[in-house]
Amino acid sequence: MASLDQIKAPVKEELKEFEKYFGQYMKSNVSLLDIIIKYVLKSKGKQMRPMLVLLSAKLFGEITTDTFHAASMIELMHTATLIHDDVVDESYKRRGMFSVNALWRNKISVLIGDYLLAKGMLLAVDNSAFDSLRIVSDAVKEMSEGELLQIEKARKLDISEELYFEIIRKKTAVLIAACSASGAQTAKASTGNIQKIKSMGESIGIAFQIKDDLFDFIPGNKTGKSAGNDIREKKITLPLIYALHQVSSAEKKQILKIISSKSPSKTQLKSVIEFVEKKGGFEYAAKRMDEYKMKATDILMSFPESLARASLLEFVEYVTSRDK
């Protein structure tokens, strides 16, 4: 499996240019805001989203100023949603660092998130990037719907497999799809190719989320989250959904009783993880993840051979084979 650095190789210089552009755009004259923004930039992730925007653009043509605008807009929107998510989830760590709400509390965190959303919209308006704005705004709308849908269903613990896929499509996959589509759009790809590469991004996003959900059942995983965290937060994911469908209503009721309890013990969480493993939940989820991996791969193989296509194919492999 190629490393992320190897995958980024065809757009290595453009990513450096993007970082300068994005950092400059994030500056503020309000001192508190500038301090918090600098802190947020320190905890940046793997740059998978801007990388995907740039590679998708390069697949169809040249990376332009419009491409940097689209990548910046997505990164602004994505960062805003992460800050808001930490408030909603009452999470105090993000990528091994304290979250914004842990250091500056909820009110400031919400305002920072709002500020970044506004910056993203202004970036689009100032540069007449209305097509990219439409793509990204649609994604953010669906992400909000996905979060609310998950919260609603977590209370009832009645998530079906069909509903699970709808939630992760909205929560995770639509933003990955927006990265691919906006990159292609800035390179003047045809409407048909934009739709194809958007579908590719959505498939990557679904595979990515299934992989994340599998990590929750692995003690000592490298993600920074303890095993059983999703269960503790009453998130019903694909491995558990499948396992629950393999047992009697009485056994299902027993497992759901543990999940619905206010604070499941480590022993109880371990028993749920062992139950999912025993009933084939891990294997089933991995099989479904591979289906989406193949869907993304097949779409990419329909495009002409290029360095960008090779990197995108490696990215699909990375998403499903990573250990964190």
C-alpha positions as CSV (number, residue, x, y, z in Angstrom):
1,M,0.0,0.0,0.0
2,A,1.3,3.4,-0.9
3,S,1.8,6.1,1.8
4,L,-0.2,9.3,1.7
5,D,3.0,11.2,0.8
6,Q,3.4,8.9,-2.3
7,I,-0.3,9.4,-3.2
8,K,0.2,13.2,-3.0
9,A,3.2,13.1,-5.3
10,P,1.5,14.4,-8.5
11,V,0.2,17.4,-6.6
12,K,2.9,17.9,-4.1
13,E,3.9,21.4,-5.2
14,E,0.3,22.4,-5.6
15,L,-0.5,21.3,-2.1
16,K,2.3,23.5,-0.8
17,E,0.8,26.4,-2.7
18,F,-2.6,25.6,-1.3
19,E,-1.3,25.6,2.3
20,K,0.2,29.1,1.8
21,Y,-3.1,30.3,0.2
22,F,-5.3,28.8,2.8
23,G,-3.1,30.0,5.8
24,Q,-3.1,33.6,4.4
25,Y,-6.9,33.5,3.9
26,M,-7.5,32.3,7.5
27,K,-5.7,35.3,9.0
28,S,-7.8,37.8,11.1
29,N,-7.4,41.2,12.7
30,V,-9.3,40.0,15.8
31,S,-6.6,38.8,18.1
32,L,-8.7,36.0,19.9
33,L,-9.9,34.8,16.5
34,D,-6.3,34.8,15.1
35,I,-5.0,32.8,18.1
36,I,-7.7,30.2,17.8
37,I,-7.4,29.9,14.0
38,K,-3.6,29.4,14.4
39,Y,-4.3,26.6,16.9
40,V,-6.8,25.0,14.6
41,L,-4.2,25.1,11.7
42,K,-1.6,23.4,13.9
43,S,-3.9,20.4,14.3
44,K,-4.6,19.9,10.6
45,G,-5.2,16.4,9.5
46,K,-3.9,14.4,6.6
47,Q,-5.0,16.9,3.9
48,M,-7.0,14.2,2.2
49,R,-9.8,16.5,1.1
50,P,-7.7,19.2,-0.6
51,M,-5.5,16.4,-2.1
52,L,-8.6,14.9,-3.6
53,V,-9.8,18.2,-5.0
54,L,-6.4,18.7,-6.7
55,L,-6.0,15.2,-8.0
56,S,-9.6,15.2,-9.4
57,A,-8.8,18.5,-11.2
58,K,-5.6,17.0,-12.6
59,L,-7.4,13.9,-13.8
60,F,-9.3,16.1,-16.3
61,G,-7.0,19.0,-17.0
62,E,-5.0,21.7,-15.2
63,I,-5.1,22.9,-11.6
64,T,-6.1,26.6,-11.6
65,T,-6.8,29.3,-9.1
66,D,-10.4,28.1,-9.2
67,T,-9.2,24.7,-7.9
68,F,-7.4,26.4,-5.0
69,H,-10.6,28.3,-4.2
70,A,-12.6,25.1,-4.2
71,A,-10.1,23.2,-2.0
72,S,-10.0,26.2,0.4
73,M,-13.8,26.4,0.6
74,I,-14.1,22.7,1.3
75,E,-11.4,22.8,4.0
76,L,-13.1,25.8,5.6
77,M,-16.5,24.1,5.6
78,H,-15.0,20.8,6.8
79,T,-13.1,22.5,9.7
80,A,-16.3,24.4,10.7
81,T,-18.3,21.1,10.9
82,L,-15.5,19.4,12.9
83,I,-15.6,22.3,15.5
84,H,-19.4,22.1,15.6
85,D,-19.3,18.3,15.9
86,D,-17.0,18.5,18.9
87,V,-19.5,20.8,20.6
88,V,-22.4,18.5,19.8
89,D,-20.5,15.3,20.9
90,E,-19.0,17.0,24.0
91,S,-15.6,15.8,22.7
92,Y,-12.5,17.4,24.3
93,K,-9.9,15.9,22.0
94,R,-9.3,16.2,18.3
95,R,-6.4,14.4,16.6
96,G,-4.6,14.0,19.9
97,M,-4.9,17.7,20.8
98,F,-7.5,19.5,22.9
99,S,-10.5,20.5,20.9
100,V,-11.5,24.2,20.5
101,N,-14.4,23.7,22.9
102,A,-12.1,22.1,25.5
103,L,-9.9,25.3,25.6
104,W,-12.4,28.1,24.8
105,R,-15.8,26.5,25.6
106,N,-18.9,26.0,23.6
107,K,-20.0,29.6,22.9
108,I,-16.7,30.6,21.3
109,S,-16.5,27.2,19.4
110,V,-19.9,27.7,17.8
111,L,-18.9,31.3,16.8
112,I,-15.6,30.1,15.3
113,G,-17.4,27.4,13.3
114,D,-19.9,30.0,12.1
115,Y,-17.0,32.4,11.2
116,L,-15.3,29.6,9.1
117,L,-18.6,28.8,7.3
118,A,-19.0,32.5,6.5
119,K,-15.4,32.7,5.2
120,G,-16.1,29.8,2.9
121,M,-19.2,31.4,1.4
122,L,-17.4,34.8,1.1
123,L,-14.4,33.1,-0.6
124,A,-16.8,31.7,-3.2
125,V,-18.7,35.0,-3.7
126,D,-15.6,37.1,-3.9
127,N,-14.2,34.9,-6.7
128,S,-17.5,34.1,-8.4
129,A,-17.0,30.4,-7.7
130,F,-20.8,29.8,-7.6
131,D,-20.7,26.3,-9.1
132,S,-18.2,25.2,-6.4
133,L,-20.4,27.0,-3.8
134,R,-23.4,25.0,-4.9
135,I,-21.6,21.7,-4.7
136,V,-20.1,22.4,-1.2
137,S,-23.3,24.0,0.2
138,D,-25.3,20.9,-0.9
139,A,-22.8,18.7,0.9
140,V,-22.9,20.7,4.2
141,K,-26.7,20.6,4.1
142,E,-26.7,16.9,3.8
143,M,-24.1,16.5,6.5
144,S,-26.3,18.4,8.9
145,E,-29.3,16.1,8.0
146,G,-27.1,13.0,8.5
147,E,-26.0,14.2,12.0
148,L,-29.6,14.9,13.0
149,L,-30.8,11.6,11.6
150,Q,-28.2,9.7,13.6
151,I,-29.1,11.6,16.8
152,E,-32.8,10.8,16.3
153,K,-32.2,7.1,15.6
154,A,-29.6,6.7,18.4
155,R,-32.5,7.4,20.9
156,K,-34.6,4.6,19.5
157,L,-31.8,2.2,18.6
158,D,-33.7,1.1,15.5
159,I,-31.2,1.7,12.7
160,S,-31.6,-0.7,9.7
161,E,-28.8,-1.4,7.2
162,E,-30.5,0.7,4.6
163,L,-30.8,3.6,7.1
164,Y,-27.1,3.1,8.2
165,F,-25.9,3.6,4.6
166,E,-28.1,6.7,4.2
167,I,-26.6,8.2,7.4
168,I,-23.0,7.6,6.5
169,R,-23.6,8.8,2.9
170,K,-24.9,12.1,4.3
171,K,-22.4,12.4,7.2
172,T,-19.2,11.4,5.5
173,A,-19.5,10.5,1.8
174,V,-21.2,13.6,0.5
175,L,-18.2,15.8,1.4
176,I,-15.7,13.4,-0.2
177,A,-18.0,13.4,-3.3
178,A,-17.9,17.2,-3.2
179,C,-14.1,17.2,-3.2
180,S,-14.0,15.1,-6.4
181,A,-16.9,17.0,-8.1
182,S,-15.6,20.5,-7.4
183,G,-12.0,19.5,-8.5
184,A,-13.4,18.2,-11.8
185,Q,-15.7,21.2,-12.2
186,T,-12.7,23.6,-11.9
187,A,-10.9,21.7,-14.6
188,K,-13.9,22.2,-17.0
189,A,-14.8,18.5,-17.1
190,S,-18.0,17.5,-18.8
191,T,-21.2,17.2,-16.8
192,G,-21.1,13.4,-17.3
193,N,-17.6,13.1,-16.0
194,I,-18.3,15.4,-13.0
195,Q,-21.2,13.1,-12.1
196,K,-19.0,10.0,-12.5
197,I,-16.1,11.3,-10.4
198,K,-18.7,12.5,-7.8
199,S,-20.0,8.9,-7.6
200,M,-16.4,7.7,-7.2
201,G,-15.9,10.1,-4.3
202,E,-19.2,9.0,-2.6
203,S,-18.1,5.4,-2.9
204,I,-14.7,6.2,-1.3
205,G,-16.5,8.1,1.5
206,I,-18.8,5.2,2.3
207,A,-15.8,2.7,2.3
208,F,-13.9,5.2,4.5
209,Q,-16.7,5.3,7.1
210,I,-17.2,1.6,7.2
211,K,-13.4,1.2,7.8
212,D,-13.7,3.8,10.7
213,D,-16.7,1.9,12.1
214,L,-14.6,-1.3,12.1
215,F,-11.8,0.4,14.0
216,D,-14.3,0.8,16.9
217,F,-14.3,-2.9,17.5
218,I,-10.5,-3.3,17.6
219,P,-8.9,-2.9,21.0
220,G,-5.6,-0.9,20.9
221,N,-6.4,0.6,17.4
222,K,-4.3,3.6,16.3
223,T,-7.1,6.0,15.7
224,G,-6.9,7.6,19.2
225,K,-10.4,6.4,20.1
226,S,-10.8,3.5,22.5
227,A,-12.6,0.4,21.3
228,G,-16.3,0.5,22.0
229,N,-16.5,4.3,21.8
230,D,-19.3,4.2,19.2
231,I,-21.3,1.7,21.3
232,R,-20.8,3.9,24.3
233,E,-22.3,6.8,22.3
234,K,-25.1,4.6,21.1
235,K,-24.1,4.7,17.5
236,I,-25.4,1.5,15.7
237,T,-22.9,0.7,12.9
238,L,-22.8,-1.9,10.2
239,P,-21.0,-4.7,12.1
240,L,-23.4,-4.5,14.9
241,I,-26.5,-4.2,12.7
242,Y,-25.5,-7.4,10.8
243,A,-24.8,-9.3,14.1
244,L,-28.2,-8.3,15.6
245,H,-29.9,-9.7,12.5
246,Q,-28.4,-13.1,13.1
247,V,-29.9,-13.7,16.6
248,S,-33.3,-14.2,18.3
249,S,-35.3,-11.2,19.5
250,A,-34.5,-12.2,23.1
251,E,-30.7,-12.1,22.5
252,K,-31.1,-8.9,20.4
253,K,-33.0,-7.3,23.3
254,Q,-30.2,-8.3,25.7
255,I,-27.5,-6.7,23.6
256,L,-29.6,-3.5,23.0
257,K,-30.1,-3.3,26.8
258,I,-26.3,-3.0,27.3
259,I,-26.0,-0.4,24.6
260,S,-28.9,1.7,25.9
261,S,-27.6,1.7,29.5
262,K,-26.3,5.0,30.7
263,S,-22.7,4.0,31.1
264,P,-21.8,0.5,29.9
265,S,-18.9,-1.1,31.8
266,K,-15.7,-2.2,30.0
267,T,-16.8,-5.8,30.6
268,Q,-20.1,-5.1,28.9
269,L,-18.5,-3.3,26.0
270,K,-16.1,-6.3,25.6
271,S,-19.1,-8.7,25.5
272,V,-20.8,-6.6,22.7
273,I,-17.6,-6.6,20.7
274,E,-17.2,-10.4,21.1
275,F,-20.8,-10.9,20.2
276,V,-20.3,-8.9,16.9
277,E,-17.2,-10.9,16.1
278,K,-18.9,-14.2,16.8
279,K,-21.9,-13.4,14.6
280,G,-19.7,-12.4,11.6
281,G,-20.3,-8.7,11.8
282,F,-16.7,-7.8,11.0
283,E,-16.5,-10.0,7.9
284,Y,-19.8,-8.7,6.6
285,A,-18.8,-5.0,7.0
286,A,-15.4,-5.7,5.4
287,K,-17.2,-7.3,2.5
288,R,-19.5,-4.3,2.0
289,M,-16.6,-2.0,2.2
290,D,-14.8,-3.9,-0.5
291,E,-17.9,-3.5,-2.7
292,Y,-17.6,0.2,-2.5
293,K,-13.9,0.1,-3.1
294,M,-14.5,-1.9,-6.3
295,K,-17.2,0.6,-7.4
296,A,-14.7,3.5,-7.0
297,T,-12.0,1.5,-8.7
298,D,-14.2,0.6,-11.7
299,I,-15.2,4.3,-12.2
300,L,-11.5,5.4,-12.1
301,M,-10.5,2.7,-14.6
302,S,-13.0,4.2,-17.1
303,F,-10.7,7.3,-17.4
304,P,-7.5,7.4,-19.4
305,E,-4.3,6.4,-17.7
306,S,-2.4,9.2,-16.0
307,L,-0.4,10.0,-12.8
308,A,-3.5,11.5,-11.3
309,R,-5.5,8.4,-12.0
310,A,-2.8,6.2,-10.5
311,S,-2.7,8.2,-7.3
312,L,-6.5,8.2,-7.0
313,L,-6.4,4.4,-7.4
314,E,-3.8,4.2,-4.6
315,F,-6.0,6.5,-2.5
316,V,-8.9,4.0,-2.8
317,E,-6.5,1.3,-1.6
318,Y,-5.2,3.5,1.2
319,V,-8.7,4.3,2.5
320,T,-9.6,0.6,2.9
321,S,-6.2,-0.7,4.1
322,R,-5.1,2.1,6.5
323,D,-4.6,1.3,10.2
324,K,-5.8,4.6,11.5
